[in-house]
């Protein structure tokens, strides 16, 4: 059985997997209604690095925002509308390890790991 939630390696390229780390960007680009929307989508994804993907239920992800290192949660259909769930990747790791309280959006994703 294929995993429904997985971490994305820092060196993973879109071509490395059938459902690569750029899949949600590609879905957004396909749904874009104008060149301006496409440009805004591309700009958003240039500033985010996906660290966890989920295809369980609604498609969702966690990504590191490159401007400040915060970890954000995004979900379909508007992948680019995000919520900060951790101040950093270290904060996310602490949540996953159970060292600090888990943000509800993170909890909803990591239950599918394993």
C-alpha positions as CSV (number, residue, x, y, z in Angstrom):
1,X,0.0,0.0,0.0
2,X,1.4,3.4,-0.9
3,X,1.7,5.9,1.9
4,X,-0.9,8.7,2.1
5,X,1.3,11.0,4.2
6,X,5.1,11.4,3.8
7,X,8.0,13.7,4.5
8,X,9.7,15.2,1.4
9,X,13.5,15.1,1.4
10,X,15.4,18.3,1.0
11,X,17.1,17.1,-2.2
12,X,14.0,15.5,-3.7
13,X,13.2,16.7,-7.2
14,X,9.8,16.8,-8.8
15,X,10.8,14.0,-11.2
16,X,11.8,11.7,-8.3
17,X,8.3,10.6,-7.6
18,X,5.0,10.0,-9.4
19,X,3.5,12.6,-7.1
20,X,6.4,15.0,-6.5
21,X,6.8,18.0,-4.3
22,X,5.6,20.3,-7.0
23,X,2.3,18.5,-7.5
24,X,0.2,21.0,-5.6
25,X,1.8,23.9,-7.5
26,X,1.0,22.1,-10.8
27,X,-2.7,21.6,-9.7
28,X,-2.9,25.3,-8.9
29,X,-1.4,26.3,-12.2
30,X,-3.9,24.1,-14.1
31,X,-6.8,25.8,-12.2
32,X,-5.4,29.4,-12.8
33,X,-7.8,31.6,-14.7
34,X,-5.3,34.1,-16.0
35,X,-1.6,34.8,-16.5
36,X,-1.6,37.0,-13.4
37,X,-2.9,34.1,-11.3
38,X,-0.3,31.9,-12.8
39,X,2.4,34.4,-11.9
40,X,1.1,34.8,-8.3
41,X,1.1,31.0,-7.9
42,X,4.7,30.6,-9.2
43,X,5.8,33.4,-6.9
44,X,4.2,31.8,-3.9
45,X,5.9,28.4,-4.6
46,X,9.3,30.0,-5.2
47,X,9.1,31.1,-1.5
48,X,8.0,27.7,-0.1
49,X,9.7,24.3,0.2
50,X,7.4,21.4,0.8
51,X,8.4,19.2,3.8
52,X,5.4,16.9,4.2
53,X,2.6,15.9,1.8
54,X,-0.7,14.3,2.4
55,X,-3.2,12.8,-0.1
56,X,-5.4,11.3,2.7
57,X,-8.8,13.0,2.3
58,X,-8.1,16.5,1.1
59,X,-4.7,17.1,-0.4
60,X,-2.6,19.0,2.1
61,X,1.0,19.9,2.8
62,X,3.4,21.5,5.2
63,X,6.1,23.8,3.8
64,X,8.9,25.9,5.0
65,X,8.5,29.6,4.1
66,X,11.9,30.7,2.8
67,X,11.5,34.3,3.9
68,X,11.4,33.5,7.6
69,X,11.7,29.8,8.1
70,X,8.2,29.4,9.4
71,X,6.3,26.1,8.7
72,X,2.9,26.6,7.0
73,X,0.0,24.4,6.3
74,X,-1.9,24.5,3.0
75,X,-4.8,22.5,1.8
76,X,-6.8,22.2,-1.4
77,X,-8.5,23.9,-3.2
78,X,-6.5,27.1,-2.4
79,X,-3.1,25.6,-1.7
80,X,-1.6,29.1,-1.5
81,X,-3.8,30.2,1.5
82,X,-1.7,29.0,4.4
83,X,-1.7,28.9,8.2
84,X,1.6,29.1,10.2
85,X,1.8,25.9,12.3
86,X,5.4,26.2,13.6
87,X,8.0,29.0,13.9
88,X,10.7,26.8,12.3
89,X,11.4,23.3,11.1
90,X,12.9,22.6,14.6
91,X,9.6,23.6,16.1
92,X,7.8,21.2,13.7
93,X,10.2,18.4,14.7
94,X,9.5,19.1,18.3
95,X,5.8,18.7,17.6
96,X,6.2,15.5,15.7
97,X,8.5,14.1,18.5
98,X,5.8,15.0,21.1
99,X,8.2,17.4,22.9
100,X,5.7,20.3,22.6
101,X,2.0,20.6,22.0
102,X,1.0,19.7,18.5
103,X,-0.8,22.3,16.3
104,X,-4.2,20.8,15.4
105,X,-3.4,21.1,11.7
106,X,-0.2,19.2,12.2
107,X,-1.9,16.6,14.3
108,X,-4.4,16.1,11.5
109,X,-1.6,15.3,9.0
110,X,0.9,13.3,11.1
111,X,-1.7,10.7,12.3
112,X,-1.3,9.2,8.8
113,X,2.5,8.7,9.1
114,X,3.7,5.3,9.9
